[in-house]
Each structure stands twice: as C-alpha cells, then as structure tokens.
Amino acid sequence: MNKWFPILMLLALIAGIALRVPHLADRPLHHDEANQAYRFGQLLEGGTYEYDAEDHHGPTLYYLTLPITFATASRTFADTSEYTFRSLPVIFGLLLILAIPLLRCGIGTTAVLATALFTAISPAMAYYSRFYIQETLLVFFTFTALAAGWRSIKIGSKTWAVVAGLSIGLMYATKETSILAFAAMFGATVLCALMAHITHFPLKNMVLGFLCALLIAFVLYSSFFTHMQGPMDSVLAYKGYLARGTGVETEHVHPWHFYLRMLTWYRFDGGPVWSEGLFLGFGLFGCISILRKKLPHTMDLGLARFLMFYTLLLTLAYSLIAYKTPWCMLSFLHGWILLAGIGVASLLDCCQGKITIPSAVLAVRGLIILLLIGPAYTTYRMAERAVFRYAADYRNPYVYAHTAPDFKRMVRRISELEAVHEKGSSMYVQVIAPPDSTWPLPFYLRRFPNVGYWTEADQVPGKVKPALVIAGPDFETDEDKFVSEFYGLRAGTLLSIHIDRALWDKFIASRTAM
C-alpha cells in the first residue's frame, strides 16, 4: 500500500473530479445558492460586508469567493456565472480528499486510502460539493481541525496547534451551527480521557489554538474590524437557531430517523434506490473493531476512539434536532466515512492475525479488495446519477425544495426576448411575487439593470409599460396587450411571464425569419 499510495490517492482524486467538475451550470440554482450569490454580489460591487444573523450564516463563503472573481476577471455581479460560485465548493470538496493523508500517522495508509476514495464517491459529498452553500467548507475546516488537533497533541507541535485553532475559528466563521461539532469534539475528548485515564492535557498549545480561533473568527465576523457588532450578532443568532432547532419558526421539521433513512436505503415515487450504506456498514464495523481493540498496529487506538465517539455524538445531535435539511448531514457523514476507512483497514488486517502463510494473507486481502470493488462502483454510479441525471429531480433525496428544471426554460425565454428588444438587457421588467416565489430569479436577472420587485400588484407604479411582467400564476393582464406563459419554479409553485405583445410579435417574426 505504501508503494502505491501516491497513485491510489491520484485515482481517488480523479474520481472526485469526475463527479464534481463537469456540467456545473446545468442544474438551476437552488434559491439558497442564489441568495448567497446575491449577497456576495453586494460584497463584490460595494466592497463591504456586514454579517446578517437572520439567514445567511458566516462570512467565509463570501470572502473566499473573491479570489475566484479576481481570477476570472469578474468585476461586477453581472460578470459572474454559476461556475464562479460553484467552483468554490468544488475546490474545497477536492481539497478535502487531498487532506485525508493528514491522519496517515494516526489511522494508517489503508484507512487513509479507503477514506479518500469514499469521500470522493459519496453521493452526498459529491452533490453538495457542487452547491454554493457553506456545508462543504464546514466539513473541510472540521476535518483540518481534527487532523491538526491530533498532530498537535501527538507531537506537541505549536504549529499544528495554530492550524487547529485557525480551522476551528474558520468553522465558526463558516456556520454558527458548528457549535454542534464543538460539543461533539468536547464530549469525545472527555469520553476518551475517562477510558484512557488521562488527566493531563497540553494546556499551552490548547490556549494558543483557542486564541487563534477567537482571532480569525473575530476578524471575519467584524468584516476586518469595519463592523464591530458582527461578532456579538453571531452569538445572538443562537436565539433564532434555538427556535428552529426545537421546531419553532421553521417548516423544515422532520422525524429523528430522517438522516438514517437517507444513509441506509431511500426510494421515492418509483425513482432509483439511494444509499450511503457502504460507509455506514463499514463505519459500524470500524466501531466494533475499535470497541474490541482489534485494530491494525499502525492505527492509534486513542484517535480511533475519538473519531468513533465524535461521530456517534454528532449523529445523535443532528438526529434529535427537529430542524433538518439534507445538507446538514454532511458534518457527521464524513465522520462515518472516516470510520468506514478504519473498518476497511481492520477487515484487511484480520487476515494477518488468522492466517500464518504470507502468500495466503495477500490472496485473501486481494479477494476482499475485489469484493469491495462492486459496492464501491455501485456507490460511484449512484453519485453520478445524483449530480447529473437526477441533479434537480425530486426523487433524488439530496434535492430539497429545489428549483425545477422548467425554470431554466423561462430564463432562456427571457434571454430570447432580450435579444430582440431594442434596449436589450436594459428593457424594463416587473417582478410581482412574494420572496419565496421569486428566488432564484434575482440571480438570473442580474444583468438587467431595470428590474423592479414588488410583492403586490397595487404597489407597482403604472406610468411605464414593462416589456415583461413575471408574477404568480393568478396574476391577470390585458390579453390584448400581453402574451402569457407559465413555468414551474418548484414543486407546487408556478410562475407566469407576461410579454408585451409588440415584443412578442417581434420575437415570433425573428423566429419566422430563421
């Protein structure tokens, strides 16, 4: 394994790239993605950012998008594209695969390779690595915090203590709900200390890491000391999160087994079967091996115990909280993937203890690896379906309140009308709908400077006739003046588009000429 390590890591990375990079713009933006992108547009064009505790989470997503806009010469929000924003989670999804070897000295080469491959082919990990939200960044910073913290404790390194502290600070600056991971880390540390009778900890390095965490979190939440209320607001935000977590003030309430069903076996409305069962199964085997202390000699029992307790506690926490969305499970899913890597390594190591003939050991290990190829390939194919064919299909469990593919037909229609309008993208567009029936429209209309948004028709000034009116399905216009079409926004939600008849006639004439 050591000899083939670089090549096998490269293969895992290639699998990750194949599932994360192609066709990034094909899936319509989820309303959360569009909202985050619009928020970044304010930072890009205005040069300032102020933390909003209501519904936007921490600032790292926005600040880390800036280098991508610089690299792509995107100076305004109108210059950006789906690729601009989705490239960021793709990069961090691939960095997560490459970061797994940080634990090689603790869990061994085999476990690292299995974990890297499983991270690459996990349907959920692949799907949300193409999603412009905070989750993939949070998983990456969580892993680097765990790995750097382990290395700091193992070798007493101040450098790794700083890396761990900065990672913890970036976790919090990415998403305030990282407090759940902090609680799981603390609980796992206490349980490991009790089992190993540890009474002394490297306090100096822990204090150093804690100060680094506070510093980076304060700098980012305060918008580099320009919005000093930001850090306090991030703490006050927990009032809202408590209300959501207990099922108050939220519509995203699901039973405790919501995530368990997605991990084990999921099928909806005649669609294909989905599962992260490969990781859960080997993860449970890893837990059994840890509890029985039947681990490879290259694996540190203390680290393995910590990862087990951390994953179990975090899974329990997310299951008990009433508020649930599919992407939230990434935090504890990666814990199960780490345990699955330990499980694979432990299974292969079992041969050495039970078989004394070296050639027979190699043969049995080879057979086990061959038997693993089938489930791994099946999981890869599930991930492929999730990110491509079923990327916006409601039968995909990772598709949650998602924008319908039909919405992109409306976007194309608007572009076609723009092409024949004498003012082009400067044509006047009215959007009359409540916010929950509007997003992700503001992202797709970002190139149109003359767009007005209203929630009710009686709020709209009537002096200038619009080229387009985009509204709910019940909106009525004069049929002599407008031509109406209907498009799906999300499951159960329609939008209507009302086109100035003169513009429509011009559009039809352009099609006839073709």
C-alpha positions in Angstrom: 0.0 0.0 0.0 2.8 2.4 0.9 4.4 1.9 -2.6 1.2 2.5 -4.4 0.0 5.3 -2.1 0.5 8.3 -4.5 -1.1 6.5 -7.4 -4.1 5.4 -5.4 -4.6 8.9 -4.0 -4.5 10.2 -7.5 -7.2 7.8 -8.6 -9.4 8.9 -5.7 -8.8 12.5 -6.7 -9.7 11.7 -10.3 -12.9 10.0 -9.2 -13.7 13.2 -7.1 -13.0 15.4 -10.1 -15.2 13.3 -12.4 -18.2 13.8 -10.0 -17.6 17.4 -9.1 -16.3 19.4 -12.1 -18.3 18.6 -15.3 -21.6 20.4 -16.2 -21.5 22.7 -13.2 -24.0 25.1 -14.7 -26.6 22.6 -15.9 -28.6 22.4 -12.7 -30.6 25.5 -12.0 -29.5 27.4 -8.9 -31.3 26.5 -5.6 -32.9 29.5 -4.0 -30.3 29.3 -1.2 -27.5 29.3 -3.7 -28.9 32.3 -5.5 -29.4 34.1 -2.2 -25.8 33.5 -1.2 -24.6 34.6 -4.6 -26.6 37.8 -4.5 -25.2 38.5 -1.0 -21.7 38.0 -2.4 -22.6 40.4 -5.3 -23.1 43.2 -2.7 -19.6 42.5 -1.3 -18.1 42.4 -4.8 -19.6 45.6 -6.0 -19.8 47.6 -2.8 -16.6 46.4 -1.2 -18.2 45.9 2.2 -19.9 43.1 4.1 -21.9 43.1 7.3 -22.9 39.9 9.0 -26.7 39.2 8.9 -27.8 36.9 11.7 -31.2 36.1 10.2 -30.5 33.6 7.5 -27.1 33.8 5.8 -24.6 32.2 8.2 -20.9 33.2 8.4 -18.7 35.2 6.1 -16.1 32.7 4.9 -18.2 31.7 1.9 -18.2 35.3 0.6 -14.7 36.2 1.3 -13.3 33.0 -0.2 -15.3 33.6 -3.4 -13.4 36.9 -4.0 -10.2 35.2 -5.3 -12.3 33.3 -7.9 -13.8 36.5 -9.2 -10.4 38.1 -9.4 -9.0 35.1 -11.3 -12.0 35.2 -13.7 -11.9 39.0 -14.1 -15.5 39.3 -12.8 -15.7 42.9 -11.6 -19.4 43.1 -11.1 -22.2 40.7 -10.1 -23.4 40.7 -13.7 -20.0 39.3 -14.8 -20.3 36.2 -12.7 -21.9 32.9 -13.6 -22.9 29.6 -12.0 -19.3 28.5 -12.5 -18.0 31.4 -10.5 -19.8 30.4 -7.4 -19.9 26.6 -7.6 -16.2 26.5 -8.3 -15.6 27.3 -4.6 -17.3 24.2 -3.1 -15.8 22.1 -5.8 -12.3 23.3 -4.8 -12.9 22.6 -1.1 -14.5 19.2 -1.9 -11.3 18.2 -3.7 -9.1 19.7 -1.0 -11.0 17.5 1.5 -9.9 14.4 -0.4 -6.3 15.6 -0.6 -6.3 16.5 3.2 -7.1 12.9 4.3 -3.4 11.9 4.5 -3.0 14.3 7.4 -4.3 11.4 9.5 -2.0 8.9 8.0 0.2 8.8 11.1 -2.9 8.1 13.2 -5.1 5.7 11.2 -2.6 4.2 8.7 -2.2 4.1 5.0 -5.0 1.7 4.2 -7.6 3.6 6.2 -6.5 6.9 4.6 -6.8 5.5 1.1 -10.2 4.0 1.8 -11.4 7.2 3.4 -10.1 9.3 0.4 -11.9 7.1 -2.1 -15.2 7.0 0.0 -15.1 10.8 0.3 -14.7 11.1 -3.4 -17.5 8.8 -4.4 -20.1 9.6 -1.6 -23.3 10.7 -3.4 -24.0 13.4 -0.7 -20.4 14.6 -0.6 -20.3 14.9 -4.4 -23.7 16.5 -4.8 -23.1 19.2 -2.2 -19.6 19.9 -3.4 -21.4 21.4 -6.4 -23.7 23.5 -4.2 -22.9 27.1 -3.3 -23.6 26.9 0.3 -21.5 26.6 3.5 -21.6 22.9 4.1 -18.5 21.6 2.1 -16.4 24.4 3.6 -17.6 23.5 7.0 -16.7 19.8 6.5 -13.2 20.7 5.2 -12.4 23.0 8.2 -13.8 20.5 10.6 -11.5 17.8 9.2 -8.4 20.0 9.3 -9.3 21.0 12.9 -9.5 17.3 13.9 -6.3 16.3 12.0 -4.3 19.3 13.1 -5.5 18.9 16.7 -4.5 15.3 16.7 -1.0 16.1 15.3 -0.6 18.9 17.9 -1.4 16.6 20.8 0.7 13.7 19.3 3.9 15.6 18.8 3.4 18.6 21.0 3.6 21.0 18.0 2.7 24.6 18.4 2.5 25.0 14.6 -0.2 22.3 14.4 -2.0 23.9 17.4 -2.2 27.2 15.4 -3.5 25.3 12.4 -6.1 23.6 14.6 -7.1 26.9 16.2 -7.5 28.7 12.8 -9.5 25.8 11.5 -11.9 25.9 14.5 -12.2 29.7 14.0 -13.0 29.2 10.3 -15.6 26.5 11.2 -17.4 29.1 13.3 -16.9 31.8 10.7 -18.4 29.5 8.1 -21.5 28.4 10.0 -22.6 29.2 13.6 -24.1 25.7 13.9 -20.5 24.4 14.1 -21.2 24.6 17.8 -22.7 21.1 17.5 -19.3 19.8 16.2 -17.5 21.6 19.0 -19.8 19.9 21.5 -19.2 16.5 19.9 -15.5 17.1 20.0 -15.6 18.0 23.7 -17.8 15.0 24.5 -15.5 12.7 22.6 -12.4 14.1 24.3 -14.0 13.6 27.8 -15.0 10.0 27.0 -11.6 9.2 25.6 -9.9 10.7 28.6 -12.0 8.7 31.0 -11.3 5.4 29.2 -7.6 6.1 29.0 -7.4 7.6 32.5 -5.8 10.8 31.0 -5.6 13.7 33.5 -3.1 16.0 31.8 -3.5 17.9 28.6 -1.2 20.2 26.6 -2.7 23.4 28.0 -0.3 25.8 26.4 -1.0 24.5 22.9 -4.7 24.4 23.6 -4.7 28.1 24.8 -2.7 29.0 21.7 -5.2 27.3 19.4 -8.1 28.9 21.3 -6.7 32.4 20.8 -6.1 31.8 17.1 -9.7 30.6 16.8 -11.0 33.7 18.5 -8.8 36.0 16.4 -9.8 34.6 13.0 -13.5 34.4 13.9 -13.5 38.0 15.2 -11.7 39.3 12.2 -14.1 37.8 9.8 -17.3 38.5 11.6 -16.2 42.1 12.2 -15.6 42.4 8.4 -11.9 43.1 9.1 -12.7 45.5 12.0 -15.2 47.6 10.0 -18.4 46.2 11.6 -17.7 45.6 15.3 -21.2 44.5 16.0 -20.8 41.4 13.9 -19.1 39.1 16.4 -21.8 39.8 19.0 -24.5 39.3 16.5 -23.1 35.9 15.7 -23.6 34.9 19.3 -27.1 36.5 19.5 -28.0 34.5 16.4 -28.4 31.4 18.5 -31.7 32.6 19.7 -33.1 32.1 16.2 -31.3 28.8 15.8 -32.7 27.5 19.1 -36.2 28.3 17.8 -35.6 26.4 14.6 -33.8 23.5 16.3 -36.8 22.9 18.5 -39.2 23.0 15.6 -40.5 26.6 16.2 -40.4 29.1 13.4 -39.5 26.6 10.7 -41.2 24.4 8.2 -38.1 22.1 7.9 -39.3 19.8 10.7 -38.6 16.0 10.2 -38.6 12.9 12.3 -35.5 11.7 14.1 -34.8 9.0 11.5 -34.8 11.4 8.6 -31.0 11.2 8.1 -30.9 7.5 9.0 -33.2 6.7 6.1 -31.0 8.7 3.7 -27.9 6.8 4.9 -29.4 3.3 4.6 -32.0 3.0 1.9 -34.1 5.6 0.2 -36.5 5.3 -2.8 -39.3 7.7 -3.6 -42.1 7.6 -6.2 -40.7 4.9 -8.4 -37.2 6.5 -8.6 -33.9 4.7 -8.2 -32.6 3.5 -4.9 -30.2 5.7 -3.0 -27.9 4.8 -0.1 -24.7 5.7 1.7 -24.8 2.2 3.2 -21.3 1.3 2.1 -19.9 3.9 4.5 -22.4 3.2 7.3 -21.8 -0.5 7.1 -18.0 -0.3 7.2 -18.3 2.5 9.7 -20.2 0.2 12.1 -17.6 -2.5 11.5 -14.9 0.1 12.4 -16.8 0.9 15.6 -16.9 -2.8 16.5 -13.1 -3.1 15.8 -12.4 -0.1 18.0 -14.5 -1.4 20.9 -12.8 -4.8 20.6 -9.4 -3.1 20.2 -8.9 -5.2 17.0 -7.1 -2.5 15.0 -4.0 -2.6 12.8 -0.8 -2.0 14.6 -0.3 1.2 12.6 -3.5 2.7 14.0 -3.7 4.8 17.2 -6.5 3.5 19.4 -7.0 6.8 21.1 -7.6 8.6 17.8 -9.9 5.9 16.6 -11.9 6.1 19.8 -12.1 9.8 19.5 -13.4 9.6 15.9 -16.0 7.0 16.9 -17.4 9.0 19.9 -17.3 12.2 17.9 -19.2 10.7 15.0 -21.8 9.0 17.2 -22.4 12.1 19.3 -22.7 14.4 16.3 -25.1 11.9 14.6 -27.2 11.8 17.7 -27.3 15.6 18.0 -28.4 16.2 14.4 -31.0 13.4 14.7 -32.6 14.8 17.8 -32.8 18.4 16.5 -36.2 18.9 14.8 -34.9 21.2 12.1 -33.4 19.0 9.3 -32.2 19.6 5.8 -30.3 17.0 3.8 -27.0 19.0 3.5 -26.7 19.3 7.3 -25.9 15.6 7.5 -22.5 16.2 5.7 -20.8 17.0 9.0 -21.5 13.6 10.6 -21.5 11.7 7.3 -17.8 12.4 6.9 -17.3 11.1 10.4 -18.9 7.8 9.2 -16.6 7.8 6.1 -13.6 8.1 8.4 -14.9 5.2 10.5 -15.5 3.3 7.3 -11.9 3.7 6.3 -10.9 2.3 9.7 -13.3 -0.5 9.1 -11.8 -1.4 5.8 -8.3 -1.3 7.3 -9.4 -3.5 10.2 -11.0 -6.0 8.0 -7.9 -6.4 5.8 -5.8 -6.7 9.0 -7.9 -9.5 10.3 -6.3 -11.8 7.7 -2.9 -11.4 9.2 -3.9 -12.5 12.6 -5.8 -15.6 11.4 -3.7 -16.7 8.5 0.0 -17.5 9.0 1.1 -18.1 5.4 2.1 -14.7 3.9 1.0 -15.6 0.3 -2.3 -16.7 1.6 -2.7 -13.4 3.5 -2.0 -11.5 0.3 -4.5 -13.7 -1.6 -7.3 -13.2 1.0 -6.6 -9.4 1.1 -6.8 -9.3 -2.7 -10.1 -11.1 -2.7 -11.5 -8.7 -0.1 -10.5 -5.8 -2.2 -12.0 -7.3 -5.3 -15.3 -7.9 -3.4 -15.2 -4.2 -2.4 -15.0 -3.0 -6.0 -18.6 -3.9 -6.7 -20.2 -1.9 -3.8 -17.8 1.0 -4.5 -18.6 1.1 -8.2 -22.4 0.9 -7.4 -21.9 3.9 -5.0 -20.0 5.8 -7.6 -22.8 5.2 -10.1 -25.3 6.5 -7.5 -23.2 9.6 -7.1 -23.1 10.0 -10.9 -26.9 9.8 -11.1 -27.2 12.3 -8.2 -25.0 15.0 -9.7 -26.0 14.7 -13.3 -29.2 12.9 -14.4 -31.2 13.5 -11.2 -29.5 16.7 -10.2 -32.8 18.6 -9.9 -35.2 15.6 -9.7 -37.4 15.5 -6.6 -36.8 11.7 -6.4 -33.2 12.4 -5.5 -33.0 12.6 -1.7 -30.4 15.4 -1.9 -32.8 17.6 -3.9 -34.6 19.6 -1.3 -37.1 22.4 -2.2 -35.1 22.7 -5.3 -35.7 24.9 -8.4 -37.4 22.9 -11.1 -35.6 22.3 -14.4 -38.5 24.1 -16.2 -37.4 27.3 -14.6 -34.4 27.4 -16.9 -36.8 27.3 -19.9 -38.2 30.6 -18.6 -34.7 32.0 -18.2 -34.0 31.1 -21.9 -37.2 32.7 -22.9 -36.2 36.0 -21.2 -32.8 35.8 -23.0 -34.5 35.3 -26.3 -36.8 38.3 -25.7 -33.8 40.4 -24.6 -32.1 39.6 -27.9 -34.9 41.2 -30.0 -35.7 44.1 -27.7 -34.3 47.4 -28.9 -32.9 48.1 -25.4 -31.5 44.6 -24.9 -30.8 43.9 -21.2 -31.9 47.4 -20.3 -35.6 46.6 -21.0 -38.0 47.3 -18.2 -39.0 44.1 -16.2 -41.5 44.0 -13.4 -41.4 41.1 -10.9 -44.6 40.9 -8.7 -44.4 38.0 -6.3 -43.5 37.3 -2.6 -39.8 36.5 -1.9 -40.5 32.8 -1.6 -41.9 32.8 -5.1 -39.1 34.9 -6.5 -35.7 33.3 -5.7 -33.5 32.3 -7.6 -34.9 34.9 -10.2 -32.7 37.8 -8.9 -29.6 35.9 -9.8 -30.7 35.2 -13.3 -31.8 38.8 -13.8 -28.5 40.2 -12.5 -27.6 41.5 -15.9 -30.8 43.5 -16.2 -30.5 47.0 -14.6 -34.1 48.0 -15.0 -35.8 45.3 -12.9 -38.3 46.2 -10.2 -39.5 43.9 -7.4 -42.9 44.2 -5.7 -44.9 41.7 -3.6 -48.4 43.0 -4.6 -49.7 44.4 -7.9 -51.2 47.5 -6.4 -47.7 48.6 -5.3 -46.5 48.9 -8.9 -46.3 52.3 -10.5 -48.3 52.3 -13.7 -46.6 55.1 -15.7 -44.2 53.0 -17.7 -45.3 49.9 -19.6 -43.0 47.0 -18.9 -41.6 44.7 -21.6 -42.1 41.7 -19.2 -44.1 41.0 -16.1 -43.1 38.0 -14.0 -45.6 37.1 -11.4 -47.5 34.3 -9.7 -49.9 32.0 -11.7 -53.0 34.0 -10.7 -51.8 37.3 -12.0 -54.0 38.8 -14.7 -53.1 41.1 -17.6 -54.9 42.5 -20.6 -54.8 39.8 -23.2 -54.7 42.4 -26.0 -51.5 43.9 -24.6 -49.6 40.9 -23.2 -49.0 37.3 -24.1 -48.8 34.9 -21.1 -46.7 31.8 -20.5 -46.4 29.6 -17.4 -43.3 27.9 -16.0 -42.5 25.7 -12.9 -40.4 27.3 -10.2 -40.5 24.4 -7.7 -42.8 21.5 -6.9 -46.2 23.0 -6.4 -45.1 26.6 -7.4 -45.7 28.2 -10.8 -44.6 31.5 -12.2 -46.3 33.3 -15.1 -44.5 35.5 -17.6 -46.4 38.2 -19.4 -44.8 39.5 -22.5 -45.6 42.9 -24.2 -47.5 41.9 -27.4 -45.4 44.1 -29.6 -42.2 42.4 -28.2 -43.8 39.0 -28.7 -44.7 39.8 -32.3 -41.1 40.9 -32.9 -39.8 37.7 -31.3 -42.1 35.5 -33.5 -41.0 37.4 -36.5 -37.4 36.7 -35.7 -38.1 33.0 -35.4 -40.0 33.0 -38.7 -37.1 34.7 -40.4 -34.8 31.9 -39.2 
